[in-house]
């Protein structure tokens, strides 16, 4: 996990492309690799697609006008047999569809952008569309490899986001976070514009070594009780 001051998530997209392709070339001597029999092309630029565009492309939910309609999302989930919590936020319902119907189809390196604000409590709100934030997740071979966003550094906005999360948690959302007064206080002292990212190193090692299971690359021995250290 790392942060870069005076950067945006767009900067981290470019950095991530260069970083992972560079590691592949350094370790394997090439930028096109084979993972579990599938050719993966790591040469930049990689595909970029928004959450909503991905749902329209990879599912039969075809009405863009209803992507932010709670009733339409719940009806689609019921039709497809997808478990949804009726108390979930609109963005939360949207992400359930993405997770269940889209994620596994993202085989080549793909940056998924424009995540709903209500599932991204630490991310900066997009200037043009207040429903989404400046965030991406990277998917390769149907797996999330990285999560990054332009950091929210407005303490008033951050407090409201935490309060919304607390309300969601009280309503039964187990994934909602708690209030973090210390973090808000730190923001009140001042934080420069920044972007942060976390990369799944174990999943990256799986990809580069063509290993089917994370247990084959995990470094923590308690996850591999019969392995030789």
N, C-alpha and C positions, 0 to 999 in steps of 0.2 A: 504494500500500500504506500502511496506517495502523494504529495501535493506540490503544485507549482504555482508560485505567486505570479500575478499579472498574466494569467493564462486563462483560456476558456476550454470547454470540452472539445471544441473544434481543434485546438492545438493538440489535445491528447489523442484525438483520432489519428492525426498524422504521426505523432510519436509512436503510437501503438502499432501502426502498420510497419513503420521502420524497425521498431524493436523486435517484433516477433519474426518478421521476414529475415532480419539480420541474424537473429539467434539460429534460425533454421539453416541459413547459409553457413554460419560459423560451425555449427555442430554436424550438419549432414552434407554440407557442400552444395546445397540446392534450395530453391524456393518453391518448387513443386514437389510435394511429398505424397506418400501413400499411407493412408490410415485405415486399417481394417479392410483393405481391398478397394478403398475409395480414393481417387486422386483429389488432393486438396491443393489449390493454387494460392500461394501466399504472396505472390507478387502484387504490389500496390498498383492502382487504388482498389480498395475493397468496396463491396456493395454497401450502400447506405439506404435505409428505408425507415419510415416512421412506424410506430406501433399500429396506427390506424391503417396506413397503406398496406402493411404486412397482413393484417386481418382481411382486408379486401382482396388481397392477392392470393392468399393461401387457404381461404375458407370460402364457403358459399354465402357468407354474410355480405350481401352486395349493395346495400343501401347506405351510402356514406352519411346521409342526413340523419340516420338513426343510430350512428355509432356512439352518440352521447345521450341516448334515450334509455333510461333505466329499464322501462317496461320492455323495450325491444331487446335489450341485452338479456334480461331474465327469460324472455320468451324463447330466444335462441338457445340459451343454455338448457332450458327444459326440453326443447325439440331435439337437441343433440345428446341428451342424457348427461350433461355436465353439472356436477354439483356446484351450486352457487348459494351464497348466503344472502337472502333478500335484504338484510340490513347493511350489506357491504356498500361502499361508495361507488359512484358511477365508474371512476377510474379503476377501482378494484375489480368490478365486474368485467370491465374491458380486458384487464390483465389476466383474468381467469380464462377467457376465451383464447388470448394469446398463448398462455402457458400450455393449454390443453390441445390447441389445434394448429399452432404455428411453429412453436419452438423447434420441434423435432424435424421440421422441413428445412431448416436453415443449415445446409451442409457446407457450402463454401463460406469463407469469412464474410460476415455480415454485421455491420453496425446498425443496431436498431435504436432509433432516436425518438425524441418527443414523447417521453413517458408522461402519463397523467400526473398532475401536481399532487393529487390526494394520495398517491402511493410513493411520493418522493419528498419526504419532509425536510430534507437537508439541501435540496437542489434549488438553484436560482430559477425563478419564473421566467418563461420566455417573453421577450418584449412584444412580440406580435400576437401571440395566442396565450391568454392567461390560463387556459385549461391544462397546458403542458409546461414542462420544464426543460432546461438545457442539459439533457442527460443522454447517455447512450449505454447500451450493453452490447458486448461483442459475443457473437455466436459462431462457433465452428463445429461442424459435425453434429448439429442439433444440441450443443451444450453451451451454456453460458461460460465464457472464458474471462470476462472482465466487466466491471461496472464503473462508470465514471460520470462526473457531472461538474458543471460550473457551480462552485460553492455559493450557498446563500450566506451573505455577510450582513444582511439587514436585521438587526436585533428585534425590531418590532414585528417584522414579517415572520422571523423565526419563532418568536413566542406564540404567535397566532397559529403557526403550523403545529407546534407542540400541543397547544390546547386542542386543536382539532384531532390530533392523534389520541390524546387522553380521552376525548369524547368517544372516539371510535372504539377504544379499548373497553370503555365502560359499557358500550353497546354489544360487546362480545367479540370484537376483532382481536384475536390473539397475536396477530403480527404487528399491531400498532405499538408505537414506542411510548415511553413515559416522558413526563416533563423533565427537562434538564436545565434547571435554573443556573447552574454554574456555567454552562455553555453559553446561555443567553447573556449572562453577565460579562463573559469574556468578549463576546461580540460587541457589547456596549463600549468596551475600551477601544475597540477598533480592530478590523481585520481587512487586509488589502484584498482586491479581487483575486480570486484563485480558482484553480480546478484541481480535483483530486480523483484518484483512481485506485482500484484494487484489482489485481490480476490473480487468477487462480493458478498458482505455480504448479501444483500437482497435476491439474488438468492439462497444462501446457506440456509438462514432461510426458504425460500419457500420449499426447498427440505426436510429439517428436520421437518417441521411442516405440510407437505403434503398440501400446499396451491397452488391452480392452477394459481393464479394471483399475480404479484408483488405488486399490490395495496392492497392486504390483509396483507402485512407485512411492507410496506414502512413506515418510521418514520416521513416523512415530511407531515404535515397536509394539505398543499396546494395541494398535490396530492390526498387527500381524503376530499374534501370540505364538505361532509355530515357526516363524521365520528365523533364520540365523542372522544375527546382527554383525 
